[in-house]
Amino acid sequence: MKQLYKPITLHQLFTRSQLTIFILTFTICSAIFLVISTYTMNAYAKSSLKILTATLNERVQPAVVFNDQITMNQILTEYVQQYPIRYIEISSLQNQVLAHAKQSNFTYFSSQSFLDYVFYHQPIRMEIRHDQKLYGNLMVYGNSSELVSFFHKILLALLIGFLLLLVAVYWSVNSVYQYLMQSVQSIVESARTISIKKNYNLRVSNSDIQELQVLSTAFNGLLSEIEQSNQNLISENDKLIHQSKHDLLTLLPNRCYFYEVLFKFFESPQPQNAAIIFLNINQFSKVNTQFGRLTGDAVLRASSYCIKQILPSNAFFSRLGADEFALIIPNVTNTVEIESHCQRIQECFTSTFVYEQHQISLNINMGIALVQLAKTPEDLIASVDHALSKAKKLNEKWYISPQSKQTIGSTC
């Protein structure tokens, strides 16, 4: 019978791997430091060269437009002398070189040449445009003259750091073992306490070390519980958000959601074309009084369902409250479109509603205004309210705001 695998103990690991710890620490620290330094230098180099190229592009644009090669050469020479640039070239649309400039006294075997290859191997290319018209292309190779000193300081810092690390590692390896042995048990107990109280913000992976495997198991068990809790919270939060924005009876967006969508039309930098329709069911309170509120609720659900079916897919249909509804129909620009939508909405109320053998007849009024004619949401709401009041006063099925009539055509 094969003996079961027994994980190595922490004491055994420290005894066998003092030299390994030093080598790994040395290598990891070096790699991290070099990666961070290289990333920082690379980001700085590319950012600086892009800004410099954009500035140069603006500077040479007039000369390229007027094909002034003397000015172009003067500008390029000035930039090569004053800024960390290895080579600049301006070419025409036919890839013909119009002007170029090159750094002088360049040494190929030096720290600068190495850094140039690492950070400035690829040039920055920009199109030279004027009034949306393309006149040529600008290509800039940077140089790392400003980074050489920083690079040398990095190497020196690495050397000093590694010497200090070499001295400290021997002392720390022996002392850390004693510290860890005292700490592991308390960490495990803390992990179990956190799991019970559901207060967790740490993840650990499995380990071949017996003592740390206990810690990993405790934390990973807690992680599974937290993941499930988070999923439940997200699901509940989504339900609450949906309920806060929708009417419970008709399941339509509510007044708050309607205003949220409406305000977005005025936040857009581009003009938005859309028709806003306020719909009111006349004397609906009599339905509740005569047939009961259950009947009234059924009628509201049925009429809402009918309107949703005939609206375009991009329309926004909401219930403002009681017997009042609001619609937003995007991309409406003329009277014919508005009348077509109004007529189809009106058809939903031409038939008699039947609920538990009760026959109920309804009629509606609609007020319409256009988003593009209002300066603010408040102005738009006022226009729609005025149009709805006019429709009721004139006993019309719908009424379009006078400003909208003047803009899009004849009245309904």
C-alpha positions as CSV (number, residue, x, y, z in Angstrom):
1,M,0.0,0.0,0.0
2,K,1.4,3.4,-1.1
3,Q,2.1,5.9,1.7
4,L,0.0,9.0,1.5
5,Y,1.7,12.2,0.4
6,K,2.7,14.3,3.4
7,P,3.1,18.0,2.9
8,I,6.5,19.4,3.8
9,T,6.5,21.3,7.1
10,L,7.5,25.0,7.4
11,H,10.5,24.1,9.5
12,Q,11.8,21.7,6.9
13,L,11.3,24.2,4.2
14,F,13.3,26.9,6.0
15,T,16.1,24.4,6.8
16,R,16.5,23.3,3.2
17,S,16.0,26.5,1.3
18,Q,18.0,29.3,2.8
19,L,20.1,29.7,-0.3
20,T,17.0,29.3,-2.5
21,I,15.2,32.1,-0.7
22,F,18.1,34.5,-1.2
23,I,18.3,33.7,-5.0
24,L,14.6,34.1,-5.5
25,T,14.4,37.3,-3.5
26,F,17.3,38.7,-5.4
27,T,15.8,37.7,-8.8
28,I,12.3,38.9,-8.0
29,C,13.3,42.2,-6.6
30,S,15.6,42.9,-9.6
31,A,12.9,41.9,-12.1
32,I,10.2,44.0,-10.4
33,F,12.4,47.0,-10.1
34,L,13.5,46.8,-13.7
35,V,10.0,46.3,-15.0
36,I,8.6,49.2,-13.0
37,S,11.5,51.5,-14.1
38,T,11.3,50.4,-17.7
39,Y,7.5,50.9,-17.7
40,T,7.9,54.4,-16.2
41,M,10.6,55.4,-18.6
42,N,8.7,54.0,-21.6
43,A,5.5,55.8,-20.6
44,Y,7.4,59.1,-20.0
45,A,9.3,58.7,-23.3
46,K,6.2,58.0,-25.5
47,S,4.1,60.7,-23.8
48,S,6.8,63.3,-24.2
49,L,7.5,62.4,-27.8
50,K,3.7,62.5,-28.7
51,I,3.4,66.0,-27.2
52,L,6.5,67.1,-29.0
53,T,5.3,65.7,-32.3
54,A,1.9,67.3,-31.9
55,T,3.5,70.7,-31.2
56,L,5.8,70.2,-34.2
57,N,2.9,69.3,-36.4
58,E,1.2,72.6,-35.6
59,R,4.4,74.5,-36.2
60,V,5.1,73.0,-39.7
61,Q,1.5,72.9,-40.9
62,P,1.6,76.4,-42.6
63,A,4.9,75.6,-44.3
64,V,3.6,72.2,-45.6
65,V,0.4,73.8,-46.9
66,F,2.3,76.4,-48.9
67,N,5.1,73.9,-49.7
68,D,7.8,76.2,-48.2
69,Q,10.7,73.8,-47.9
70,I,13.1,76.4,-46.6
71,T,10.9,77.1,-43.6
72,M,10.3,73.4,-43.1
73,N,14.0,72.6,-43.0
74,Q,14.6,75.5,-40.6
75,I,11.9,74.3,-38.2
76,L,13.1,70.7,-38.3
77,T,16.7,71.7,-37.7
78,E,15.7,73.9,-34.8
79,Y,13.8,71.0,-33.2
80,V,16.6,68.5,-33.6
81,Q,19.0,70.9,-32.0
82,Q,16.7,71.9,-29.1
83,Y,14.8,68.8,-28.3
84,P,15.6,65.1,-27.8
85,I,14.9,64.0,-31.4
86,R,17.0,61.6,-33.4
87,Y,15.4,62.1,-36.8
88,I,12.4,64.0,-38.3
89,E,10.9,63.6,-41.7
90,I,8.1,65.4,-43.6
91,S,6.7,63.5,-46.6
92,S,4.1,64.3,-49.2
93,L,1.0,62.3,-50.0
94,Q,3.0,60.5,-52.6
95,N,5.6,59.5,-50.0
96,Q,8.1,62.0,-51.4
97,V,10.4,63.5,-48.7
98,L,9.8,67.2,-48.4
99,A,12.2,67.9,-45.6
100,H,14.2,66.1,-42.9
101,A,16.6,66.6,-40.1
102,K,19.0,64.3,-38.2
103,Q,20.8,64.4,-34.9
104,S,24.5,64.9,-35.2
105,N,27.3,63.3,-33.2
106,F,25.3,60.1,-32.6
107,T,27.2,57.2,-31.1
108,Y,25.9,53.7,-32.0
109,F,27.6,51.8,-29.1
110,S,26.5,53.7,-26.0
111,S,23.8,53.7,-23.3
112,Q,21.8,56.2,-25.4
113,S,21.8,54.0,-28.4
114,F,20.6,51.1,-26.3
115,L,17.8,53.2,-24.7
116,D,16.9,54.6,-28.2
117,Y,16.3,51.1,-29.4
118,V,14.2,50.1,-26.3
119,F,12.1,53.3,-26.1
120,Y,12.2,55.0,-29.5
121,H,12.5,52.0,-31.8
122,Q,9.2,53.0,-33.5
123,P,8.5,56.6,-34.7
124,I,5.5,58.7,-33.9
125,R,3.6,59.4,-37.1
126,M,1.0,62.1,-37.6
127,E,-1.0,63.4,-40.5
128,I,-0.6,67.0,-41.4
129,R,-4.0,68.5,-42.0
130,H,-5.5,71.9,-42.6
131,D,-9.3,72.4,-42.8
132,Q,-9.9,68.7,-42.8
133,K,-7.6,68.3,-45.8
134,L,-4.6,66.0,-45.8
135,Y,-1.3,67.6,-47.0
136,G,1.3,65.2,-45.8
137,N,2.8,63.1,-43.1
138,L,5.1,63.8,-40.2
139,M,7.5,61.1,-38.8
140,V,9.5,61.7,-35.6
141,Y,12.1,59.4,-34.0
142,G,13.0,60.5,-30.5
143,N,16.3,60.0,-28.6
144,S,16.9,59.1,-25.0
145,S,19.5,61.7,-24.1
146,E,17.3,62.9,-21.2
147,L,16.9,59.4,-19.9
148,V,20.5,58.3,-19.8
149,S,21.2,59.9,-16.4
150,F,18.1,58.3,-15.0
151,F,19.1,54.9,-16.4
152,H,22.5,55.1,-14.7
153,K,20.9,56.0,-11.4
154,I,18.7,53.0,-11.7
155,L,21.7,50.7,-12.2
156,L,23.4,52.2,-9.2
157,A,20.3,51.9,-7.1
158,L,20.1,48.2,-8.1
159,L,23.7,47.6,-7.1
160,I,23.4,49.2,-3.7
161,G,20.1,47.5,-3.0
162,F,21.4,44.1,-3.9
163,L,24.4,44.5,-1.6
164,L,22.2,45.6,1.3
165,L,19.8,42.7,0.6
166,L,22.7,40.2,0.6
167,V,23.6,41.3,4.1
168,A,20.1,41.3,5.4
169,V,18.9,38.0,4.0
170,Y,21.2,35.8,6.1
171,W,20.0,37.5,9.3
172,S,16.3,37.6,8.3
173,V,16.0,33.9,7.2
174,N,16.8,32.6,10.7
175,S,14.7,35.2,12.5
176,V,11.7,35.0,10.2
177,Y,11.1,31.3,10.9
178,Q,10.6,31.9,14.6
179,Y,8.3,34.9,13.8
180,L,6.2,32.9,11.3
181,M,5.8,29.9,13.6
182,Q,4.3,32.3,16.2
183,S,2.2,34.1,13.7
184,V,0.7,31.2,11.6
185,Q,-1.5,29.9,14.3
186,S,-3.0,33.3,15.1
187,I,-3.5,34.0,11.4
188,V,-5.5,30.8,11.0
189,E,-7.6,31.6,14.0
190,S,-8.2,35.1,12.6
191,A,-9.3,33.6,9.2
192,R,-11.8,31.3,10.9
193,T,-13.2,34.3,12.9
194,I,-13.5,36.4,9.7
195,S,-15.4,33.5,8.0
196,I,-17.9,33.3,10.8
197,K,-18.5,37.1,10.8
198,K,-18.6,37.4,7.0
199,N,-15.9,40.1,7.1
200,Y,-13.5,39.1,4.3
201,N,-11.2,41.0,1.9
202,L,-8.4,38.5,1.3
203,R,-7.8,35.6,-1.1
204,V,-5.1,32.9,-0.9
205,S,-4.2,30.0,-3.1
206,N,-3.4,26.5,-2.1
207,S,0.0,25.8,-0.8
208,D,2.3,22.7,-0.5
209,I,3.2,23.9,3.0
210,Q,1.1,22.1,5.6
211,E,0.7,25.1,7.9
212,L,-0.2,27.5,5.1
213,Q,-2.6,25.0,3.6
214,V,-4.8,25.3,6.7
215,L,-4.9,29.1,6.2
216,S,-5.7,28.6,2.5
217,T,-8.5,26.3,3.2
218,A,-10.1,28.7,5.7
219,F,-9.8,31.7,3.4
220,N,-11.0,29.8,0.3
221,G,-14.1,28.5,2.1
222,L,-14.9,32.1,3.1
223,L,-14.4,33.2,-0.5
224,S,-17.0,30.8,-1.7
225,E,-19.5,32.1,0.8
226,I,-18.8,35.7,-0.2
227,E,-19.1,35.1,-3.9
228,Q,-22.5,33.6,-3.3
229,S,-23.5,36.5,-1.1
230,N,-22.4,39.0,-3.7
231,Q,-24.4,37.2,-6.4
232,N,-27.5,37.4,-4.2
233,L,-26.9,41.0,-3.4
234,I,-26.5,41.9,-7.1
235,S,-29.7,40.1,-8.0
236,E,-31.6,41.8,-5.2
237,N,-30.1,45.2,-6.1
238,D,-31.2,44.8,-9.8
239,K,-34.7,44.0,-8.7
240,L,-34.9,47.0,-6.5
241,I,-33.5,49.3,-9.2
242,H,-36.1,47.9,-11.6
243,Q,-38.9,48.4,-9.1
244,S,-37.9,52.0,-8.4
245,K,-38.2,52.9,-12.1
246,H,-41.3,51.0,-13.0
247,D,-45.0,51.2,-12.3
248,L,-46.2,48.1,-10.4
249,L,-49.6,48.0,-12.0
250,T,-48.8,48.4,-15.7
251,L,-45.0,47.5,-15.5
252,L,-44.3,50.6,-17.5
253,P,-41.5,53.0,-16.7
254,N,-42.7,55.5,-14.0
255,R,-42.6,59.3,-13.8
256,C,-39.1,59.4,-12.4
257,Y,-37.7,57.2,-15.2
258,F,-39.6,59.2,-17.8
259,Y,-37.9,62.5,-16.6
260,E,-34.6,60.8,-16.5
261,V,-34.9,59.7,-20.1
262,L,-36.3,63.1,-21.1
263,F,-33.4,65.1,-19.5
264,K,-30.9,63.0,-21.5
265,F,-32.2,64.6,-24.7
266,F,-31.0,68.0,-23.4
267,E,-27.6,66.7,-22.2
268,S,-26.6,65.6,-25.7
269,P,-24.4,68.1,-27.6
270,Q,-26.2,67.3,-30.8
271,P,-29.8,68.4,-31.4
272,Q,-32.3,65.6,-30.9
273,N,-35.5,65.1,-32.9
274,A,-38.3,63.5,-30.9
275,A,-42.0,64.0,-30.2
276,I,-43.3,64.1,-26.6
277,I,-46.9,63.0,-26.1
278,F,-48.9,63.4,-22.9
279,L,-52.0,61.1,-22.9
280,N,-54.9,61.5,-20.5
281,I,-57.9,59.1,-20.3
282,N,-61.0,61.2,-19.9
283,Q,-63.2,60.7,-16.8
284,F,-61.4,57.6,-15.8
285,S,-62.4,58.1,-12.2
286,K,-65.9,57.1,-13.2
287,V,-64.7,53.7,-14.2
288,N,-63.3,53.1,-10.7
289,T,-66.5,54.5,-9.1
290,Q,-69.0,52.6,-11.3
291,F,-67.2,49.3,-11.8
292,G,-64.6,49.2,-9.0
293,R,-60.9,49.6,-8.8
294,L,-60.1,46.1,-10.0
295,T,-61.9,46.9,-13.2
296,G,-60.1,50.2,-13.5
297,D,-56.7,48.4,-13.0
298,A,-57.6,45.8,-15.7
299,V,-58.5,48.6,-18.2
300,L,-55.3,50.4,-17.5
301,R,-53.3,47.2,-18.1
302,A,-55.2,46.4,-21.3
303,S,-54.9,49.8,-22.8
304,S,-51.2,50.0,-21.9
305,Y,-50.6,46.7,-23.5
306,C,-52.4,47.8,-26.7
307,I,-50.3,51.0,-27.0
308,K,-47.1,49.2,-26.4
309,Q,-47.9,46.8,-29.3
310,I,-48.4,49.6,-31.9
311,L,-45.5,51.9,-30.9
312,P,-42.1,51.7,-32.7
313,S,-39.4,49.7,-31.0
314,N,-37.4,52.8,-30.1
315,A,-40.3,54.6,-28.4
316,F,-40.4,55.2,-24.7
317,F,-43.8,54.6,-23.0
318,S,-44.4,55.4,-19.4
319,R,-47.2,55.9,-16.8
320,L,-47.0,59.2,-15.0
321,G,-49.7,58.3,-12.5
322,A,-53.4,57.6,-12.3
323,D,-54.8,57.9,-15.9
324,E,-51.9,59.9,-17.3
325,F,-49.3,58.5,-19.6
326,A,-46.3,59.9,-21.5
327,L,-44.6,58.8,-24.7
328,I,-41.3,59.8,-26.3
329,I,-41.0,58.9,-30.0
330,P,-37.6,59.6,-31.4
331,N,-36.7,60.8,-34.9
332,V,-40.1,62.5,-35.5
333,T,-39.8,65.6,-37.8
334,N,-43.1,66.2,-39.5
335,T,-46.9,66.3,-38.9
336,V,-47.7,63.2,-41.0
337,E,-45.6,61.0,-38.7
338,I,-47.1,62.5,-35.6
339,E,-50.7,62.1,-36.9
340,S,-49.9,58.5,-37.8
341,H,-48.8,57.7,-34.3
342,C,-51.7,59.6,-32.7
343,Q,-54.2,57.8,-34.9
344,R,-52.8,54.3,-34.0
345,I,-52.9,55.2,-30.3
346,Q,-56.4,56.5,-30.7
347,E,-57.5,53.1,-32.2
348,C,-56.6,51.4,-29.0
349,F,-59.5,53.2,-27.3
350,T,-62.1,53.0,-30.1
351,S,-63.2,49.5,-29.1
352,T,-65.3,48.9,-26.0
353,F,-63.3,47.2,-23.1
354,V,-65.0,44.2,-21.7
355,Y,-64.2,43.1,-18.1
356,E,-66.3,40.5,-16.3
357,Q,-69.3,41.2,-18.5
358,H,-68.9,45.0,-18.0
359,Q,-68.7,47.0,-21.2
360,I,-66.6,50.1,-20.8
361,S,-66.1,52.9,-23.3
362,L,-63.1,55.3,-23.0
363,N,-61.8,58.3,-24.9
364,I,-58.6,60.1,-24.6
365,N,-56.9,63.5,-25.3
366,M,-53.3,63.9,-26.3
367,G,-50.9,66.9,-26.2
368,I,-47.8,66.9,-28.4
369,A,-44.6,69.0,-28.6
370,L,-41.2,68.5,-30.2
371,V,-38.0,68.2,-28.2
372,Q,-36.0,70.2,-30.7
373,L,-38.1,73.3,-30.2
374,A,-37.6,73.5,-26.5
375,K,-34.6,75.1,-24.8
376,T,-35.0,73.3,-21.5
377,P,-36.9,70.3,-20.2
378,E,-39.2,72.6,-18.2
379,D,-40.1,74.5,-21.4
380,L,-40.9,71.2,-23.1
381,I,-43.1,70.0,-20.3
382,A,-45.0,73.3,-20.2
383,S,-45.6,73.1,-24.0
384,V,-46.9,69.5,-23.8
385,D,-49.2,70.4,-20.8
386,H,-50.5,73.4,-22.7
387,A,-51.2,71.2,-25.8
388,L,-53.0,68.6,-23.6
389,S,-55.2,71.4,-22.1
390,K,-56.0,72.7,-25.5
391,A,-57.0,69.2,-26.7
392,K,-59.4,68.9,-23.8
393,K,-60.8,72.4,-24.1
394,L,-61.4,72.0,-27.9
395,N,-62.6,68.5,-27.5
396,E,-60.0,67.2,-29.9
397,K,-58.4,63.8,-29.9
398,W,-55.0,65.4,-30.0
399,Y,-53.4,68.8,-30.3
400,I,-49.9,69.8,-31.3
401,S,-48.1,72.7,-29.7
402,P,-48.4,75.9,-31.9
403,Q,-44.6,76.2,-32.2
404,S,-44.4,72.6,-33.4
405,K,-47.2,73.3,-36.0
406,Q,-45.3,76.3,-37.4
407,T,-42.2,74.2,-37.7
408,I,-43.4,70.9,-39.1
409,G,-46.5,71.7,-41.1
410,S,-50.3,72.0,-40.8
411,T,-52.2,71.3,-37.6
412,C,-54.1,68.1,-36.8
